[in-house]
Each structure stands twice: as structure tokens, then as C-alpha cells.
């Protein structure tokens, strides 16, 4: 299981840094698919390790993107609130030992990915702009970047889903 997480970590970082950081649609839309790591990370792992790994993910992307810890803060915050999002999307079912994504509906999984992407982007762009007087710009960036990121995340997630 550790090797799968390391592989996912490396591939998502490489895809983000080499490919998606060079995509700049309409001058401000830069898709972020590394949020999938937070979706795919196993639920039964140590939460402290997950938060540190999420920080490392964001920090590595920050180093290559020259964004001064904005990715790290966004990822770490998302990792911290992930149990709340899981409970919201899946109810108390996710706390059972036999819980897996394959036992859930597609709507629940899509809702969970939407929440991860939108909350991540909201934190990211709020910290990037750092001014509530530019609320419309923040909202515009969050909506458009989330739409493209969500499309790519759902596409990648469905491509690598285990057949049931």
C-alpha cells in the first residue's frame, strides 16, 4: 500500500509540475489535479502521517511553482478537514472497518471530489490574492479553475478506477 501511495504522489506531482503548471487557459485558469492524492489516500492510515504527507505534497509543488507555501497550506487544511467531508458525503458508514469507495454510489464519490476541489481552490485563491476587496476575482478564479480541475480529476479518477 505504501508503494502505491508513493507512486501516486510522484506521478501527480510530475503531472502537475511538468504539464499542468504550463497550462494557462484564458490567462488565469491553471488546473490542479494533485488534489486527487487526498481523495485516493486510504482512510485507515494514521491521520498525522496523512497531514504531513499532504503538507509534503503541497510543499513540493510550491517549490516547483514558486508559490510560497500556498499549495502546502491548502493541502494541509484539506487533509485536516477530510474526516468532516467524509462524514458529510458518506455518513457514519466511512467509520466502519469494511468501508471502501466501491461500496458507495457514484453521486457520493463525485460530491466528495467536488468538495475537495472547490474547498482547496477557495483556500488557495483566497491566500493567493489575500484581499476580500477582490472577492469577485477570487470567486471567478475558484469557479473556472475548479470546473477544469474537476473535469480532469473525474476523468483521471474514472480511468484508474478498479472495475467492480
C-alpha positions as CSV (number, residue, x, y, z in Angstrom):
1,X,0.0,0.0,0.0
2,X,2.9,2.4,0.7
3,X,4.4,1.8,-2.7
4,X,1.0,2.7,-4.3
5,X,0.8,6.0,-2.4
6,X,4.4,6.9,-3.2
7,X,3.7,6.2,-6.9
8,X,0.6,8.3,-6.9
9,X,2.4,11.1,-5.0
10,X,5.2,11.1,-7.6
11,X,3.0,10.8,-10.7
12,X,0.6,13.6,-9.5
13,X,3.5,15.9,-8.7
14,X,5.2,15.3,-12.0
15,X,1.9,15.8,-13.9
16,X,1.2,19.0,-12.1
17,X,4.7,20.4,-12.3
18,X,5.7,19.4,-15.9
19,X,2.3,19.6,-17.7
20,X,-0.4,21.4,-15.8
21,X,1.7,24.3,-14.4
22,X,2.4,25.2,-18.1
23,X,-1.3,25.2,-19.0
24,X,-2.7,28.7,-18.7
25,X,-6.2,28.8,-20.2
26,X,-7.6,32.4,-20.6
27,X,-4.7,33.8,-18.7
28,X,-5.7,32.6,-15.3
29,X,-7.0,29.0,-15.4
30,X,-4.4,26.6,-14.2
31,X,-5.8,23.1,-13.5
32,X,-4.7,21.4,-10.3
33,X,-5.1,17.6,-10.2
34,X,-2.9,16.8,-7.3
35,X,-5.9,17.1,-5.1
36,X,-6.7,13.5,-6.2
37,X,-4.0,12.3,-3.8
38,X,-6.2,13.5,-1.0
39,X,-9.1,11.6,-2.5
40,X,-7.2,8.4,-3.1
41,X,-5.3,8.3,0.2
42,X,-6.5,5.3,2.4
43,X,-8.9,6.2,5.2
44,X,-7.5,3.8,7.7
45,X,-4.0,5.3,7.8
46,X,-2.6,7.4,10.6
47,X,-4.1,10.9,10.4
48,X,-0.9,12.6,11.4
49,X,1.1,10.9,8.7
50,X,-1.7,11.9,6.2
51,X,-1.5,15.5,7.2
52,X,2.3,15.5,7.0
53,X,2.2,13.8,3.6
54,X,-0.3,16.3,2.4
55,X,2.0,19.1,3.6
56,X,4.9,17.5,1.7
57,X,2.7,17.2,-1.4
58,X,1.9,20.9,-1.3
59,X,5.4,21.9,-0.4
60,X,7.0,20.0,-3.3
61,X,4.5,21.7,-5.7
62,X,5.3,25.0,-4.1
63,X,9.0,24.6,-4.7
64,X,8.5,24.0,-8.4
65,X,5.7,26.6,-8.8
66,X,7.3,29.3,-6.7
67,X,4.1,30.0,-4.8
68,X,5.4,30.5,-1.2
69,X,3.6,27.7,0.7
70,X,0.1,28.4,-0.7
71,X,-0.2,24.8,-2.0
72,X,1.1,23.4,1.2
73,X,-1.4,25.3,3.4
74,X,-4.3,24.4,1.1
75,X,-3.4,20.7,1.1
76,X,-2.8,20.5,4.8
77,X,-6.1,22.3,5.6
78,X,-7.9,19.9,3.3
79,X,-6.2,16.9,4.9
80,X,-7.2,18.2,8.3
81,X,-10.9,18.6,7.4
82,X,-11.1,15.5,5.3
83,X,-12.9,13.4,8.1
84,X,-15.7,16.1,8.2
85,X,-16.0,15.9,4.4
86,X,-16.1,12.1,4.5
87,X,-18.8,12.1,7.2
88,X,-20.8,14.7,5.2
89,X,-20.6,12.6,1.9
90,X,-20.8,9.1,3.3
91,X,-22.4,9.5,6.6
92,X,-21.1,7.4,9.5
93,X,-20.6,4.5,7.1
94,X,-17.0,5.5,6.4
95,X,-16.0,4.8,10.0
96,X,-16.7,1.0,9.6
97,X,-13.8,-1.3,9.0
98,X,-15.1,-2.7,5.7
99,X,-15.8,0.7,4.1
100,X,-14.4,1.4,0.6
101,X,-15.3,3.7,-2.2
102,X,-16.6,0.8,-4.3
103,X,-19.4,0.3,-1.7
104,X,-20.7,3.9,-2.3
105,X,-22.7,5.5,-5.0
106,X,-21.2,7.4,-7.9
107,X,-23.0,10.6,-6.7
108,X,-21.3,10.3,-3.2
109,X,-17.9,9.9,-4.8
110,X,-18.5,12.9,-7.2
111,X,-19.8,15.0,-4.3
112,X,-16.6,14.2,-2.3
113,X,-14.3,15.1,-5.2
114,X,-16.3,18.3,-5.8
115,X,-15.9,19.4,-2.2
116,X,-12.2,18.6,-2.1
117,X,-11.5,20.6,-5.3
118,X,-13.7,23.6,-4.5
119,X,-12.5,23.9,-0.9
120,X,-8.9,23.5,-2.0
121,X,-9.2,26.2,-4.7
122,X,-11.1,28.5,-2.3
123,X,-8.3,28.4,0.2
124,X,-5.6,28.6,-2.5
125,X,-7.0,31.6,-4.3
126,X,-8.0,33.4,-1.1
127,X,-4.4,33.1,0.1
128,X,-3.0,34.0,-3.3
129,X,-5.0,37.2,-3.6
130,X,-5.2,37.9,0.1
131,X,-7.8,40.6,-0.1
132,X,-11.5,40.4,0.4
133,X,-12.0,43.5,-1.6
134,X,-11.2,41.3,-4.7
135,X,-13.9,38.8,-3.8
136,X,-15.3,38.7,-7.4
137,X,-11.8,37.9,-8.8
138,X,-11.4,35.1,-6.1
139,X,-14.8,33.7,-6.9
140,X,-14.2,33.8,-10.7
141,X,-10.8,32.0,-10.3
142,X,-12.3,29.4,-8.0
143,X,-15.3,28.7,-10.2
144,X,-13.4,28.4,-13.5
145,X,-10.3,26.7,-12.2
146,X,-12.5,24.3,-10.1
147,X,-14.5,23.4,-13.2
148,X,-11.5,22.5,-15.3
149,X,-9.7,20.8,-12.4
150,X,-12.9,18.8,-11.5
151,X,-13.3,17.7,-15.1
152,X,-9.7,16.4,-15.2
153,X,-9.9,14.8,-11.7
154,X,-13.1,13.0,-12.6
155,X,-11.6,11.8,-15.9
156,X,-8.5,10.5,-14.3
157,X,-10.4,9.0,-11.4
158,X,-12.7,7.1,-13.7
159,X,-9.7,5.9,-15.9
160,X,-7.9,4.5,-12.9
161,X,-11.0,3.1,-11.0
162,X,-11.0,-0.5,-10.2
163,X,-13.6,-2.5,-12.1
164,X,-16.5,-3.6,-9.8
